[in-house]
Amino acid sequence: MKTFLLSLLFITASLSSHVFAQFPTGGAATPKALPGTAGDQTPKGSAKITGSIIDSTGGKPVEFASVALYDKNTGKAMDGTIVDEKGRFVLSKLVAGNFKILISFIGYQNKTIDNITLANKQELDLGNIKLVSNVKTLDEVTVTGQAALIEEKVDRMVYNAEKDIAAKGGDATDILRKVPLLTVDLDGNVSLRGSQNIRVLINNKPSTIIASSVADALKQIPADQIKTVEVITSPSAKYDAEGSGGIINIITKKNSLQGLNLNVDTGVGNRGSMLSLNGGYRKGKAGMTIGGFGRGIYNTKTSTTLDQRSTVNDVSTVTLQSGTGSSRGLFGNYNLGFDYDLAKNQSLTAGVRYGVRNFITQQDLITRFYNNGVPGVNSGRNVESKNLSGTLDANLDYLHTFKPQQEWSISTLYSRNDLTNNFDADILNANGNVSNRQRNVNKNINQEFTLQTDYQTPIKKNQMLEFGGKGIFRQVNSDFSYFLAESAGNYVPEVGKPAGELLYHQNIAAAYSSYTYTTKKRYTLKGGLRYEHTFIDASDKNGRLGIGNYGVLVPSVNASKTIKGTTLKLGYNRRIQRPGLAQLNPNFNTANPQNITIGNPELRPELTNNFELGVSKNIKKTFVNATFFGRFTNNAITQVRQPSDTLAGSIITTFQNVGKQEAYGVNLFANVAATTKINVGLFSNIYYTSLTGKATGQSGLSEDVTNTGMVVSGGVFSQATFKNGWGAQAFGFLQGNTVQLQGNQGGFGFYTVGVKKEFKNKKGSVGLAAENFLSKRYTIRTELESLNFNQVNNVYLYNRGVRMTFTYKIGKMTMDAPKRKAKSVNNDDVKSEGGGQQQSGGSAPGGGAPR
């Protein structure tokens, strides 16, 4: 392992040195000829032209736009370049004369600047040059609304969340529900085109908190601190190979201005409250940020019913269960960041982030049994489950920019998550009295260290080369045991119950190369190749587990072309999905003895091939996007259920590599500018899925299982702005039945409305939002079956909510643009908890960058 990593780093360093030698430092990225022009024979002079290319609606830099200089008299191309990440360009060593400039980029209308006259030694600054999006209509105000909603790039869709006023006081799930291509169920589980095998990043960075549970992690991110959400459907080779469904990158708001500031946000509602303080100070070369967010949830109630029938050893057992429950929790996220410009072209960034989760669910269960039609002994169980964690992320990153778009970076990240999943149960007898008390203790530690280096450089005018290497060193520890209470109240180990520990080492060595080519006819092609080798050493109380090392070669190709206002995108990539902590954890969780869950530390990774074809066009006042996709997965990791051989009437849920999973579908999105102040959006996700595999049944026998069906979801949102700082927003979403290997999970609906009033000085605002206020409750019905069991589980959610929010800004800032900060590590390689499947048997819902 050490030899492999040292060899990888040596090769990367050698390649870097070789390329550095060919691209000397200093100067601007201004190769001296467009393809097909006179090349090095172009006359050289002493004049210079500079400028910045920005989006006409949002004022953001238009990265990688092409700038071409033509002789106005002859029409001959004289010079050209590609702008840098801040939209800036420099054309130097120009001769005197009369010229015009043509600026172009995919998704924007061409821009021509005529009548440019240069004298010898003249330095002409064109300032900010605005490009207009192809979705532009004749109504200039309408363009602002459309561009602020969604942006498309060659490999991703960007949803701008800053305009969301209804989500203030909520968390990241409130934002992700509104992002096209994504589906978020009422437990907070996120799906991309029907797949929960996704990777979630925060500011291009991974975190061990995401590795344990995406749904729980999103509760720690305040909605009003989210700037954009990037949905990367076809990741390039620069990204980790993990995430068969794609990557979601949540970008939070960052203050990069000079001066001192402090933002205060607070909100209170009938189901939750929050308080957020975020401040920053920047002067000269140094900057510091500090922030803290706390959110409490309460008054969240559920009720459940379970009708379960199973056959084991010729004994037919009917289990009827009902339960009531509630949940409460405290979530926090605190960060401290520092950046410093070591030199004009070098920067250092460091940061520490701490996240805390204290989530508690309470469930009162009553169970009745019938064995071969004969009533058995009724039982009761009052359970309190604790999902507690503390997550620490610390990073140190260095960036050296040699010239625009030519840069080298080194990034490090240490991440640790101390996770506790315990429960205490009062066991009731037939008379409803406490007969005993049971406790399950499950301690987990998930930690990793990452070292990464990346290099990129432009080639000629229209090409980009990127390559790099990465090493991830990961360790997972899980220790679990059961206890019973003695008469004196002390707890002793429970005889006959499973106990054990898991030690799981997973080290990954990776290297990649990526190439981007853009033609003058506005074709863009991005291709790459990535290799990852995984080394696994795992053991439990019985000794080492037989899990071998494996390597995977991951190609990716993305292409786009704009034709008369219509943008076409074509993509292919291969992805790997490694099992995450929730799938590996061997804890035998019997919080509900009729619905037992256990992980599988011997899981292998799954491999997926993804294809997609996207079409985008502006039709008068409507922007339309349709993406057709196909996804083919081998060795799919799926939840599998089977009757227990030892506990009558109980169903055991675990994870297995069951076989194949296919999905074919389309994502539709439309944004209608009804007026200059009102936008209405519609979106729908429709796909056909097929799951095929083997599930283990009674006495270890396996059965072939196939399940197919259509899955449909969709929603509508509207936003309006009025005079005097008033605004309003509404959102509604419906999810149809979802297909699982052994059955189907029922759909659900969700809606919210909100209003906001901004103060005249724009330093503060007050808002009011309400959700699901027309319905007393929602019902999610899950039906599962196999040769040996069938199960019908109803979960009733009572989630009417209303909240009031208040925000205020303190401090004065100045608009001094910051230096570009060092890149940071992104680990995109672990499958989160999920499966997207509602836990049956009365468990309360809710507990559940580029590299």
C-alpha positions in Angstrom: 0.0 0.0 0.0 2.7 2.5 1.0 4.8 1.6 -2.0 1.8 2.2 -4.3 1.0 5.6 -2.8 4.6 6.7 -2.9 4.9 5.6 -6.5 1.7 7.5 -7.4 2.9 10.7 -5.7 6.3 10.4 -7.4 4.7 10.0 -10.8 2.4 13.0 -10.2 5.3 15.2 -9.0 7.3 14.2 -12.1 4.5 15.0 -14.4 4.0 18.3 -12.7 7.7 19.2 -13.0 7.6 18.3 -16.7 4.6 20.5 -17.4 5.8 23.4 -15.3 9.0 23.4 -17.3 6.9 23.9 -20.5 4.8 26.7 -19.0 7.0 29.3 -17.3 5.5 31.4 -14.6 4.4 35.0 -14.9 2.5 36.7 -17.7 -1.0 36.4 -18.9 -2.6 33.4 -20.6 -2.5 34.9 -24.1 -1.4 32.3 -26.7 -0.9 34.2 -29.9 -3.2 32.7 -32.4 -6.5 31.1 -32.9 -6.5 27.7 -34.7 -6.1 28.2 -38.4 -4.6 31.7 -38.2 -1.1 32.8 -38.9 0.3 31.5 -35.6 3.7 32.7 -34.7 3.9 34.8 -37.9 1.3 37.3 -36.4 3.0 40.7 -36.1 4.0 41.7 -32.6 3.6 45.2 -31.1 3.5 47.0 -27.7 -0.2 47.7 -27.2 -2.5 45.8 -24.8 -6.2 45.2 -24.4 -7.8 44.1 -21.1 -11.3 43.5 -19.8 -13.7 41.3 -17.8 -16.5 39.2 -19.2 -19.6 39.0 -16.9 -23.1 37.7 -17.0 -25.6 40.5 -17.8 -28.1 39.4 -15.2 -26.3 38.2 -12.2 -22.9 40.0 -12.7 -21.0 36.8 -12.3 -17.8 36.1 -14.2 -18.4 33.9 -17.4 -15.5 31.4 -17.0 -13.8 30.1 -20.2 -15.5 32.5 -22.6 -13.5 32.9 -25.9 -12.2 36.3 -26.9 -11.0 36.8 -30.5 -9.4 39.9 -32.0 -9.9 40.7 -35.7 -8.4 43.3 -38.1 -11.4 45.5 -38.9 -10.1 46.2 -42.4 -9.2 42.6 -43.5 -11.4 40.5 -41.2 -8.3 38.5 -40.4 -8.0 36.9 -36.9 -5.1 38.6 -35.1 -5.1 37.3 -31.6 -7.4 35.5 -29.0 -7.6 34.0 -25.6 -9.9 32.3 -23.1 -10.8 34.3 -20.0 -9.8 33.1 -16.5 -12.0 32.0 -13.6 -12.8 35.6 -12.8 -13.8 36.4 -16.3 -10.7 38.5 -17.0 -8.6 38.5 -20.2 -5.4 40.1 -21.5 -4.4 40.6 -25.1 -0.8 41.8 -25.2 2.0 42.6 -27.7 -0.6 44.0 -30.2 0.3 46.2 -33.1 -1.3 49.5 -33.8 -4.4 49.5 -35.9 -8.2 49.3 -36.1 -9.8 46.2 -34.7 -13.0 44.5 -33.5 -13.4 41.9 -30.8 -15.8 38.9 -30.9 -16.7 37.3 -27.5 -18.6 33.9 -27.4 -19.5 31.2 -25.0 -22.0 28.4 -24.8 -25.3 29.5 -23.4 -24.7 33.2 -24.3 -25.3 35.4 -27.3 -22.2 36.5 -29.2 -20.9 39.9 -28.4 -19.1 42.1 -30.8 -17.1 45.3 -29.9 -16.4 47.4 -33.0 -14.3 50.5 -33.7 -11.3 49.7 -31.5 -8.3 51.8 -32.4 -4.9 51.1 -30.9 -1.8 53.2 -30.8 1.7 51.9 -30.0 2.3 51.3 -26.3 -1.4 52.0 -25.6 -3.1 50.0 -22.8 -6.9 49.9 -23.4 -9.2 48.7 -20.6 -12.6 47.7 -21.9 -13.9 47.3 -18.3 -16.9 44.9 -17.7 -18.3 43.4 -20.8 -21.7 41.9 -20.3 -22.8 38.7 -22.1 -26.6 38.1 -22.5 -27.9 34.6 -21.9 -29.6 32.7 -24.7 -32.7 32.5 -22.6 -33.1 36.2 -23.0 -36.5 37.5 -24.1 -37.4 41.1 -25.2 -38.3 41.9 -21.6 -35.0 42.7 -19.9 -36.5 42.2 -16.4 -37.6 38.7 -17.3 -34.1 37.7 -18.0 -33.0 38.5 -14.5 -35.7 36.2 -13.0 -34.9 33.3 -15.3 -31.1 33.5 -14.9 -31.4 33.7 -11.2 -33.3 30.5 -11.0 -31.2 28.0 -13.0 -28.0 27.8 -14.9 -26.7 25.0 -17.1 -23.1 24.0 -17.6 -21.6 21.2 -19.7 -21.7 18.6 -16.8 -24.2 20.1 -14.3 -27.3 22.1 -13.5 -27.0 25.0 -11.0 -30.0 26.0 -8.9 -29.7 29.5 -7.3 -31.3 29.2 -3.8 -30.7 32.8 -2.7 -34.2 33.9 -3.8 -36.0 31.3 -1.6 -38.0 33.2 1.1 -40.2 30.3 2.3 -37.2 28.2 3.4 -35.8 30.7 5.9 -35.7 29.1 9.3 -35.6 25.6 7.8 -32.7 23.4 6.8 -31.1 22.1 3.6 -33.9 19.6 2.9 -36.3 22.6 2.4 -34.1 23.8 -0.4 -33.3 20.5 -2.1 -37.0 19.7 -2.4 -37.2 22.5 -5.0 -34.2 21.6 -7.1 -35.0 20.1 -10.5 -33.8 16.5 -10.9 -33.9 15.9 -7.1 -36.5 14.1 -4.9 -36.5 14.4 -1.1 -38.9 12.3 0.9 -40.4 13.3 4.2 -37.5 11.5 6.1 -35.0 13.8 4.2 -33.6 11.0 2.0 -32.4 12.5 -1.3 -32.7 10.9 -4.7 -31.3 12.0 -8.0 -33.3 10.6 -10.9 -34.6 7.9 -8.6 -31.2 6.9 -7.2 -30.1 7.5 -3.6 -26.6 6.4 -4.6 -25.3 9.9 -4.7 -22.5 11.9 -3.1 -23.3 15.1 -1.2 -20.6 17.8 -0.8 -20.6 21.0 1.2 -18.6 23.8 -0.5 -16.9 21.2 -2.6 -15.8 19.3 0.5 -16.8 16.0 1.9 -17.5 15.2 5.6 -17.8 12.1 7.6 -21.2 13.3 8.8 -22.5 12.8 5.2 -21.0 9.3 5.1 -23.1 8.2 8.0 -26.5 9.7 6.9 -27.3 12.3 4.3 -30.8 12.8 5.8 -29.4 13.6 9.2 -26.6 15.7 7.9 -28.9 18.0 5.9 -30.7 18.9 9.1 -27.6 20.7 10.3 -27.3 23.0 7.3 -29.4 26.2 7.6 -31.5 26.9 4.5 -30.9 30.6 4.4 -27.1 30.1 4.3 -27.3 28.1 1.0 -26.2 30.1 -2.0 -26.5 27.5 -4.8 -27.0 23.8 -5.3 -25.1 22.1 -8.1 -26.5 18.9 -9.5 -23.7 17.2 -11.3 -25.4 14.4 -13.3 -22.3 13.5 -15.4 -19.2 14.0 -13.2 -15.9 14.3 -15.1 -12.7 12.3 -14.2 -11.6 15.1 -11.9 -14.3 13.9 -9.4 -14.0 10.9 -7.2 -15.5 7.8 -8.9 -18.1 7.4 -6.2 -21.8 8.3 -6.5 -23.5 6.1 -9.2 -26.4 8.5 -9.4 -24.3 11.7 -9.5 -23.0 14.4 -7.1 -24.8 17.2 -5.3 -22.7 20.1 -4.2 -24.2 22.6 -1.7 -22.5 26.0 -1.9 -23.1 28.2 1.2 -22.9 31.9 1.2 -19.5 33.3 1.8 -18.5 36.8 2.7 -15.5 37.9 0.8 -15.7 41.7 1.3 -13.3 43.9 3.1 -14.3 45.1 6.6 -16.2 43.7 9.6 -19.7 42.3 9.5 -22.2 40.2 11.6 -25.4 38.6 10.4 -28.1 37.5 12.8 -30.9 35.2 11.8 -33.6 33.7 14.0 -36.9 32.0 13.7 -39.5 30.4 15.8 -42.4 28.0 14.9 -44.7 25.4 16.2 -42.4 22.5 15.1 -38.9 24.1 15.3 -36.8 27.2 16.2 -33.4 28.4 15.0 -30.7 30.9 15.7 -27.7 31.7 13.5 -24.8 34.1 13.9 -22.3 34.6 11.1 -19.5 37.1 11.0 -16.3 37.9 9.2 -13.4 40.3 9.1 -11.1 40.9 6.3 -8.3 43.5 5.8 -5.6 43.4 3.3 -4.1 40.0 2.7 -5.8 38.2 5.6 -9.4 37.2 6.2 -11.3 35.4 9.0 -14.8 34.0 9.2 -16.7 32.6 12.2 -20.2 31.2 12.4 -22.6 29.2 14.4 -26.0 27.8 13.7 -28.4 26.0 16.1 -31.8 24.5 15.4 -34.2 22.7 17.6 -37.1 20.5 16.4 -40.0 19.4 18.5 -43.7 18.6 18.4 -43.2 16.2 15.6 -45.6 13.3 16.0 -46.2 10.1 14.1 -48.5 7.0 14.3 -48.0 3.6 12.7 -49.8 0.4 11.9 -48.2 -2.9 10.8 -49.9 -6.0 9.3 -47.2 -8.7 8.9 -47.5 -12.4 7.9 -44.6 -14.8 7.7 -44.1 -18.6 7.6 -41.1 -20.3 9.2 -40.8 -24.1 9.7 -44.4 -24.6 8.7 -45.6 -22.1 11.4 -47.7 -19.2 10.1 -47.4 -16.1 12.2 -49.6 -13.0 11.9 -48.3 -9.9 13.6 -50.5 -6.9 14.1 -48.8 -3.8 15.6 -49.8 -0.2 16.3 -47.7 2.6 17.7 -47.5 6.3 18.4 -44.3 8.3 18.5 -42.6 11.6 18.5 -39.2 13.1 17.8 -37.1 16.0 19.0 -33.7 17.1 18.3 -31.0 19.8 18.6 -28.6 20.4 15.6 -25.6 22.7 15.5 -22.9 23.7 13.0 -20.0 25.9 13.9 -17.1 27.0 11.8 -13.9 29.0 11.9 -12.0 29.9 8.7 -8.8 31.7 7.9 -7.2 32.7 4.6 -4.0 34.5 3.8 -2.4 35.7 0.5 1.2 34.5 0.8 2.1 36.4 -2.4 0.3 37.8 -5.4 -0.2 34.4 -6.9 -0.1 32.1 -3.8 -2.7 31.6 -1.1 -3.2 29.5 2.0 -6.6 28.5 3.4 -7.4 26.8 6.7 -10.6 25.9 8.4 -12.3 24.0 11.2 -15.9 22.9 11.2 -17.7 21.2 14.0 -21.2 19.7 13.7 -23.4 18.3 16.5 -26.5 16.2 16.2 -28.7 15.2 19.1 -31.8 13.5 17.7 -34.2 11.5 19.9 -37.2 9.5 18.8 -39.8 7.9 21.1 -42.1 5.1 20.1 -44.9 3.2 22.1 -45.7 -0.1 20.5 -48.5 -2.7 21.1 -48.1 -6.0 19.3 -50.6 -8.9 18.9 -49.6 -12.4 17.6 -51.5 -15.3 16.0 -49.6 -18.6 15.4 -51.4 -20.8 12.9 -54.6 -18.9 13.8 -54.2 -19.3 17.6 -53.9 -16.0 19.5 -50.5 -15.6 21.2 -49.4 -13.4 24.1 -49.7 -9.7 23.5 -46.7 -7.5 24.2 -45.9 -3.9 24.6 -42.7 -1.9 24.2 -41.9 1.8 24.9 -38.6 2.7 23.1 -36.4 5.8 23.2 -33.8 5.9 20.4 -30.8 8.3 20.5 -28.9 9.3 17.4 -26.0 11.4 18.6 -22.9 12.6 16.8 -20.1 15.1 16.9 -18.2 15.7 13.6 -14.9 17.5 13.2 -13.5 18.6 9.8 -10.1 20.4 9.6 -8.5 21.4 6.3 -5.3 23.1 5.1 -5.0 24.0 1.5 -2.4 25.8 -0.7 -2.8 27.2 -4.2 -0.2 28.5 -6.6 -1.4 30.3 -9.7 1.3 30.6 -12.4 -0.9 32.5 -14.8 -4.6 32.6 -15.6 -6.0 29.1 -15.6 -2.6 27.5 -15.0 -2.4 26.5 -11.3 -1.2 23.9 -8.9 -2.7 23.0 -5.6 -2.1 20.8 -2.6 -5.1 20.0 -0.3 -5.4 18.1 3.0 -8.4 17.2 5.1 -8.9 15.4 8.4 -12.4 14.4 9.3 -13.8 12.5 12.3 -17.3 11.5 13.3 -18.1 10.1 16.7 -21.6 8.5 16.3 -23.8 6.9 18.9 -27.0 4.9 18.0 -28.4 3.7 21.3 -31.9 2.7 22.4 -33.6 2.0 25.8 -36.7 -0.1 25.8 -39.3 -0.7 28.6 -40.7 -4.1 28.0 -44.4 -4.4 29.0 -46.3 -7.5 29.9 -49.9 -8.4 28.9 -51.2 -6.1 31.7 -49.3 -3.1 30.4 -46.8 -3.1 33.3 -43.0 -2.8 32.9 -41.6 -6.3 33.2 -38.0 -5.5 32.2 -35.7 -2.9 30.6 -33.4 -3.5 27.6 -30.6 -1.3 26.3 -28.6 -1.5 23.1 -25.3 0.4 23.0 -23.8 1.1 19.6 -20.7 3.3 19.4 -19.1 4.2 16.0 -16.1 6.2 15.0 -15.6 7.1 11.4 -12.3 9.0 10.6 -10.3 9.7 7.5 -7.3 11.7 6.2 -6.9 12.9 2.6 -3.9 14.2 0.7 -4.5 15.5 -2.8 -2.7 17.4 -5.5 -4.1 18.9 -8.7 -2.6 20.7 -11.7 -4.3 22.4 -14.6 -3.1 24.4 -17.6 -4.5 25.8 -20.8 -3.3 24.6 -24.2 -3.4 27.1 -27.0 -6.6 29.1 -27.0 -9.4 26.6 -26.5 -8.1 23.6 -24.6 -7.6 22.7 -21.0 -5.6 19.9 -19.5 -6.0 18.7 -15.9 -4.4 15.9 -13.9 -3.8 15.0 -10.3 -3.5 12.3 -7.6 -5.2 11.6 -4.4 -4.9 9.3 -1.3 -7.6 8.6 1.2 -6.9 6.8 4.5 -10.2 5.7 6.2 -11.0 3.8 9.3 -14.4 2.7 10.7 -14.9 1.3 14.2 -18.2 -0.1 15.4 -18.8 -1.6 18.8 -22.3 -2.9 19.9 -23.8 -4.9 22.7 -27.1 -5.6 24.6 -27.9 -5.2 28.3 -30.8 -6.0 30.6 -31.6 -4.2 33.8 -31.2 -6.0 37.1 -33.6 -5.6 40.0 -31.3 -3.0 41.5 -31.3 -1.0 38.3 -27.9 -1.9 37.1 -27.5 -3.2 33.5 -25.7 -6.5 32.8 -24.9 -8.1 29.4 -28.0 -9.9 27.9 -27.4 -13.6 27.4 -28.2 -14.8 23.9 -28.1 -11.4 22.3 -25.5 -10.5 19.6 -22.5 -8.4 20.6 -19.3 -7.6 18.7 -17.2 -5.1 17.0 -16.1 -4.1 13.5 -12.7 -2.7 12.5 -12.8 -1.6 8.9 -9.8 0.0 7.1 -10.4 1.3 3.6 -7.5 3.1 1.8 -7.9 4.5 -1.7 -5.2 5.6 -4.2 -6.4 7.5 -7.3 -5.0 9.4 -10.3 -6.9 11.2 -13.1 -6.4 13.2 -16.3 -9.1 15.4 -18.0 -9.1 17.3 -21.2 -11.5 20.0 -22.4 -11.8 21.3 -26.0 -13.9 24.1 -27.3 -14.3 25.0 -31.0 -15.1 28.3 -32.7 -18.4 26.8 -33.7 -19.3 26.5 -30.0 -18.8 22.8 -29.6 -17.5 21.8 -26.2 -16.0 18.3 -25.5 -14.8 17.2 -22.1 -13.3 13.8 -21.6 -11.2 12.1 -19.0 -10.0 8.9 -17.4 -9.6 8.1 -13.7 -8.2 5.0 -11.9 -8.9 4.2 -8.3 -7.5 1.3 -6.3 -9.1 0.3 -3.0 -7.3 -1.6 -0.3 -9.5 -3.2 2.4 -8.6 -4.8 5.7 -11.6 -5.7 7.8 -12.1 -7.9 10.9 -14.7 -8.6 13.5 -14.7 -10.6 16.8 -14.3 -13.8 14.8 -11.3 -12.7 12.9 -10.5 -11.2 9.5 -13.3 -10.8 6.9 -12.5 -12.1 3.4 -12.9 -8.8 1.4 -10.3 -8.4 -1.3 -8.8 -5.3 -2.8 -10.1 -4.0 -6.1 -9.3 -1.5 -8.8 -11.6 0.3 -11.2 -11.0 2.4 -14.4 -13.6 5.2 -14.7 -14.0 7.0 -18.1 -16.2 10.0 -18.7 -17.2 12.0 -21.7 -19.4 15.2 -21.9 -20.2 17.2 -25.0 -22.4 20.3 -25.6 -23.5 22.4 -28.6 -25.7 25.4 -29.0 -27.6 25.7 -32.2 -29.9 28.7 -32.7 -30.7 29.1 -29.1 -31.0 25.4 -28.4 -28.4 23.7 -26.2 -27.7 20.0 -26.6 -25.7 18.0 -24.0 -24.6 14.4 -24.3 -22.8 12.6 -21.5 -21.5 9.2 -20.5 -19.7 8.1 -17.3 -18.9 5.0 -15.3 -19.3 5.2 -11.5 -18.5 3.1 -8.5 -20.5 3.0 -5.3 -18.8 1.7 -2.2 -20.8 0.7 0.9 -21.1 3.3 3.6 -21.2 3.1 7.4 -24.9 2.4 7.6 -24.6 -0.5 5.2 -21.5 -2.0 6.9 -22.5 -1.6 10.6 -23.2 -5.1 11.9 -25.2 -3.8 14.9 -28.3 -6.1 15.4 -30.9 -3.3 16.0 -34.0 -4.7 17.7 -35.6 -1.4 18.8 -38.7 -2.9 17.2 -38.3 -6.7 17.5 -40.8 -7.2 14.6 -38.6 -5.2 12.3 -34.9 -5.9 12.9 -32.1 -4.1 11.0 -28.5 -5.2 10.6 -25.7 -4.1 8.3 -23.4 -6.3 6.2 -19.6 -5.7 6.5 -18.9 -8.0 3.5 -20.6 -5.8 0.9 -18.8 -5.3 -2.3 -19.0 -2.1 -4.4 -21.5 -1.6 -7.2 -20.7 -0.4 -10.7 -22.9 1.8 -12.8 -22.9 3.1 -16.4 -24.8 6.3 -17.0 -26.0 7.8 -20.2 -27.8 11.1 -20.7 -29.0 13.5 -23.5 -30.2 17.0 -22.5 -32.0 19.6 -24.5 -32.6 23.2 -23.4 -34.4 26.0 -25.2 -36.1 29.4 -24.6 -39.5 29.6 -26.2 -40.8 33.2 -25.9 -41.2 33.6 -22.1 -40.7 30.0 -21.2 -37.3 28.2 -20.5 -37.6 24.5 -21.1 -35.2 21.7 -20.3 -35.6 18.0 -20.9 -33.0 15.3 -20.0 -33.3 11.7 -21.1 -31.2 9.2 -19.2 -30.3 5.6 -18.8 -28.6 4.0 -15.8 -27.3 0.4 -15.6 -26.0 -1.0 -12.3 -24.3 -4.4 -11.6 -23.8 -5.8 -8.1 -26.4 -3.3 -6.8 -26.5 -2.7 -3.0 -30.1 -3.0 -2.0 -32.1 -3.6 1.2 -33.3 -7.2 1.5 -35.9 -8.5 4.0 -36.5 -12.1 5.2 -38.3 -13.8 8.1 -36.3 -14.6 11.2 -35.6 -18.3 11.8 -35.4 -17.7 15.6 -37.9 -14.9 16.5 -41.5 -15.8 15.3 -43.2 -13.0 13.4 -40.0 -10.9 12.9 -38.7 -9.6 9.7 -34.9 -8.9 9.3 -33.8 -6.1 7.0 -30.2 -6.1 5.8 -28.1 -5.0 2.7 -26.9 -7.3 0.0 -25.3 -7.1 -3.5 -28.4 -8.5 -5.2 -27.8 -8.2 -8.9 -28.9 -5.7 -11.5 -30.8 -2.5 -11.5 -31.8 -0.5 -14.5 -33.6 2.8 -15.0 -34.8 4.7 -18.0 -36.4 8.1 -17.8 -36.8 11.8 -18.4 -36.5 14.9 -16.3 -38.6 17.8 -17.4 -38.3 21.4 -16.2 -39.9 24.7 -17.3 -39.8 28.2 -16.0 -42.5 30.6 -17.2 -42.1 34.4 -16.8 -45.8 35.2 -16.3 -45.0 38.9 -15.7 -41.9 40.9 -15.0 -42.4 40.2 -11.3 -43.9 36.7 -11.2 -42.2 33.5 -12.2 -43.8 30.0 -12.2 -41.8 26.8 -12.4 -42.9 23.2 -13.2 -40.8 20.1 -13.0 -41.3 16.3 -13.3 -39.2 13.2 -12.9 -40.5 10.1 -14.8 -38.6 6.9 -15.1 -39.1 3.1 -15.5 -37.0 0.9 -13.2 -36.2 -2.8 -13.1 -34.6 -4.6 -10.2 -33.4 -8.2 -10.5 -31.5 -10.3 -7.9 -31.6 -13.0 -5.4 -32.9 -12.7 -1.8 -32.2 -15.2 0.9 -35.3 -16.8 2.3 -36.1 -19.5 4.9 -33.3 -21.8 6.0 -30.8 -20.0 3.8 -32.5 -20.8 0.5 -32.5 -18.1 -2.1 -35.2 -17.0 -4.5 -35.0 -15.1 -7.7 -36.7 -11.7 -7.3 -37.7 -9.2 -10.1 -39.7 -6.1 -9.6 -40.5 -3.4 -12.2 -42.6 -0.3 -12.5 -43.0 3.4 -13.3 -42.0 6.1 -10.8 -43.5 9.6 -11.3 -42.9 12.7 -9.2 -43.3 16.4 -9.9 -43.9 19.8 -8.5 -44.7 23.5 -9.0 -43.3 26.6 -7.5 -44.0 30.3 -7.9 -42.3 33.5 -6.8 -43.5 37.1 -6.8 -41.9 40.4 -5.9 -43.9 43.5 -5.0 -43.2 47.1 -4.1 -41.8 48.3 -0.7 -39.7 45.1 -0.2 -42.6 42.6 -0.1 -42.3 39.2 -1.7 -44.2 35.9 -1.7 -43.4 32.3 -2.7 -45.3 29.0 -3.0 -44.2 25.4 -3.6 -45.9 22.1 -3.9 -44.6 18.6 -4.6 -46.1 15.1 -5.2 -44.1 11.8 -5.1 -45.7 8.7 -6.6 -45.1 5.1 -5.5 -41.5 4.0 -5.6 -40.3 0.5 -6.6 -38.2 -1.6 -4.3 -36.8 -5.1 -4.8 -39.5 -6.8 -2.7 -42.4 -4.4 -3.0 -43.4 -0.7 -3.3 -43.4 2.3 -1.0 -46.3 4.7 -1.2 -46.1 8.3 -2.3 -46.6 11.5 -0.4 -47.2 15.2 -0.9 -45.7 18.4 0.5 -46.4 22.1 0.1 -45.4 25.4 1.6 -46.1 29.2 1.2 -44.2 32.2 2.5 -44.1 35.9 2.6 -41.3 38.3 3.4 -40.9 42.0 4.1 -37.5 43.6 3.7 -36.7 46.7 5.7 -36.0 50.0 3.7 -32.3 50.0 4.5 -32.1 46.3 3.4 -30.3 45.4 6.6 -33.0 43.2 7.9 -36.2 41.4 7.0 -39.1 39.6 8.6 -40.9 36.6 7.1 -43.7 34.1 7.7 -44.0 30.6 6.2 -46.5 27.8 6.6 -46.4 24.2 5.4 -49.0 21.4 5.0 -51.5 23.6 6.7 -54.5 22.2 4.8 -54.0 18.5 5.9 -54.1 16.9 9.3 -51.7 14.2 8.4 -49.9 12.3 5.5 -49.9 8.6 5.0 -47.0 6.6 3.6 -48.0 3.0 2.8 -45.3 0.4 2.2 -46.2 -3.1 0.9 -43.5 -5.8 0.8 -43.7 -9.5 -0.1 -41.7 -12.6 -0.8 -42.3 -16.4 -0.8 -42.2 -16.5 3.0 -43.7 -13.2 4.1 -45.8 -10.2 3.3 -45.9 -6.9 5.1 -48.2 -3.8 5.0 -46.9 -0.8 7.0 -48.7 2.5 7.3 -46.9 5.6 8.7 -49.0 8.6 9.5 -47.1 11.9 9.7 -48.5 15.0 11.5 -46.4 17.8 10.1 -48.5 21.0 9.9 -46.1 23.8 10.5 -45.8 27.6 10.7 -42.7 29.7 11.5 -41.8 33.4 11.7 -38.2 34.5 10.9 -36.2 37.6 11.5 -32.8 38.6 10.1 -30.5 41.6 10.6 -27.1 42.6 9.3 -24.6 44.5 11.4 -21.4 46.1 10.1 -20.1 47.9 7.0 -18.4 46.2 4.1 -16.5 47.5 1.1 -16.4 45.9 -2.4 -12.7 44.9 -2.6 -12.4 41.8 -4.6 -10.6 39.0 -2.8 -7.9 36.7 -4.2 -8.8 33.3 -5.4 -8.5 30.9 -2.4 -6.8 27.6 -2.3 -8.8 24.6 -3.4 -9.9 22.0 -0.9 -10.3 18.3 -0.7 -13.5 16.5 -2.0 -14.1 12.9 -1.1 -17.0 11.7 -3.3 -16.7 8.0 -2.6 -19.0 6.6 0.1 -22.5 5.4 -0.2 -24.8 7.1 2.4 -27.5 5.5 4.5 -30.5 5.2 2.4 -31.9 2.8 -0.1 -34.7 5.3 0.1 -36.9 2.8 1.8 -39.2 3.6 4.6 -38.3 1.6 7.7 -41.2 -0.7 8.4 -42.8 -1.9 11.6 -43.5 1.3 13.4 -40.1 3.1 13.4 -40.5 6.8 13.6 -39.4 8.7 10.4 -36.8 11.3 10.7 -34.0 9.3 12.3 -33.4 7.4 9.9 -16.2 19.0 -5.4 -14.8 18.8 -7.6 -12.2 16.1 -7.3 
